Amino acid sequence: MQLFGEAELLRVYIGEDDRHQGRPLAEAIVEQARRQGLAGATVLRGLMGFGANSVVHTSKILRLSADLPLVVEIVDTLEKIQEFLPWLHGVIGEGLVTLETVRVFAYRHNPDRKA
């Protein structure tokens, strides 16, 4: 797949405790993105954050239930992202989804690398 120039960055802000069919939601998002042929996905784990309910989630040791924030980032063409959004809409119970235009400078893979 070739990706260069203008593309879209989809960000999905969720929590570690979020689930889809009993599995971690972030994992389900990444796997669905792969099934739909999107260019790639990355899950980032936050140290601290809060959302619409204003509950602070933190990794501090004194806190019993962390439910740390996660951000799933996916970059691809607008068309491919738009095809993915209906599935995503159906699995997000709580969270924030953003979409912004980005410029892709490089998107490469090593064909000799073993999966």
Secondary structure by P-SEA (a helix, b strand, c coil): cccccbbbbbbbbbccccccccccaaaaaaaaaaaacccbbbbbbbcccccccccccccccccccccbbbbbbbbccaaaaaaaaaaaaacccbbbbbbbbbbbcbbbbcccccc
